[in-house]
Amino acid sequence: MSFRYPEHALEAIERRGLGRATVDGVLDAPAQSVEERFGRRAYRSRVNSAGGEYPVRALIDPAGDPLVVLTASRTSRIAKNRRTG
């Protein structure tokens, strides 16, 4: 699968302290893929870094070709990110 990163998504990823390589890793091999509102999909994985392990969520619009990355973030809300779907 190929993904396109609009400028606003790249800015959000940088602002949140994530690297594009980290987000690419989540998109290439997500631990979980769930449908979100408006037909969007959230790809989720746990990522290891020097600061420990944390969940990363990338939100995409699956209607495009290539798929469009809307945003990505890391979170400490582990329970919310473990939901099934």
C-alpha positions as CSV (number, residue, x, y, z in Angstrom):
1,M,0.0,0.0,0.0
2,S,1.2,3.5,-0.6
3,F,0.3,6.6,1.5
4,R,0.3,10.3,0.8
5,Y,1.1,12.8,3.5
6,P,-0.5,16.2,3.1
7,E,1.5,19.1,4.5
8,H,-0.8,19.5,7.5
9,A,-0.3,15.9,8.4
10,L,3.5,16.2,8.3
11,E,3.3,19.3,10.5
12,A,1.1,17.5,13.0
13,I,3.5,14.5,13.1
14,E,6.5,16.8,13.7
15,R,4.7,18.9,16.3
16,R,3.8,15.7,18.2
17,G,7.4,14.5,18.3
18,L,6.9,11.6,15.9
19,G,9.1,10.9,13.0
20,R,7.7,10.0,9.6
21,A,9.7,6.7,9.8
22,T,7.7,5.8,13.0
23,V,4.4,6.5,11.3
24,D,5.5,4.6,8.2
25,G,6.2,1.6,10.4
26,V,2.7,1.7,11.9
27,L,1.1,2.0,8.5
28,D,3.2,-0.8,7.0
29,A,2.5,-3.3,9.8
30,P,-0.3,-2.1,12.1
31,A,-1.1,-4.2,15.2
32,Q,-4.7,-3.1,14.8
33,S,-6.8,-1.5,12.1
34,V,-10.3,-0.2,13.1
35,E,-13.0,1.8,11.3
36,E,-13.5,5.3,12.7
37,R,-16.2,7.9,12.0
38,F,-16.8,9.1,8.4
39,G,-15.3,5.9,6.9
40,R,-11.8,6.7,8.1
41,R,-9.5,4.0,9.5
42,A,-7.2,4.1,12.4
43,Y,-4.0,2.1,12.3
44,R,-2.5,1.4,15.7
45,S,0.7,-0.2,17.0
46,R,2.9,0.0,20.0
47,V,6.3,1.6,19.3
48,N,9.5,1.2,21.2
49,S,11.8,4.2,21.8
50,A,14.4,5.4,24.2
51,G,11.6,6.7,26.4
52,G,9.8,3.3,26.5
53,E,6.9,1.8,24.7
54,Y,3.9,3.8,23.7
55,P,0.9,3.4,21.4
56,V,0.8,5.3,18.1
57,R,-2.4,5.9,16.1
58,A,-2.4,7.0,12.5
59,L,-5.7,8.1,11.0
60,I,-6.1,7.6,7.2
61,D,-8.7,8.3,4.6
62,P,-9.0,5.0,2.7
63,A,-11.0,6.6,-0.2
64,G,-7.9,7.9,-2.0
65,D,-5.2,6.2,-4.1
66,P,-2.7,6.5,-2.6
67,L,-4.3,6.4,0.9
68,V,-4.2,9.8,2.6
69,V,-2.7,10.1,6.1
70,L,-4.8,12.6,8.0
71,T,-2.8,12.7,11.2
72,A,-0.9,10.6,13.6
73,S,-0.2,10.8,17.4
74,R,1.2,8.9,20.3
75,T,-0.8,8.5,23.5
76,S,-0.5,7.3,27.0
77,R,-4.2,6.2,26.9
78,I,-3.4,2.5,26.5
79,A,-6.8,1.1,27.5
80,K,-8.6,3.2,24.9
81,N,-6.1,2.1,22.2
82,R,-6.5,-1.6,23.0
83,R,-10.2,-1.7,22.1
84,T,-11.2,-4.3,19.6
85,G,-12.8,-3.5,16.3
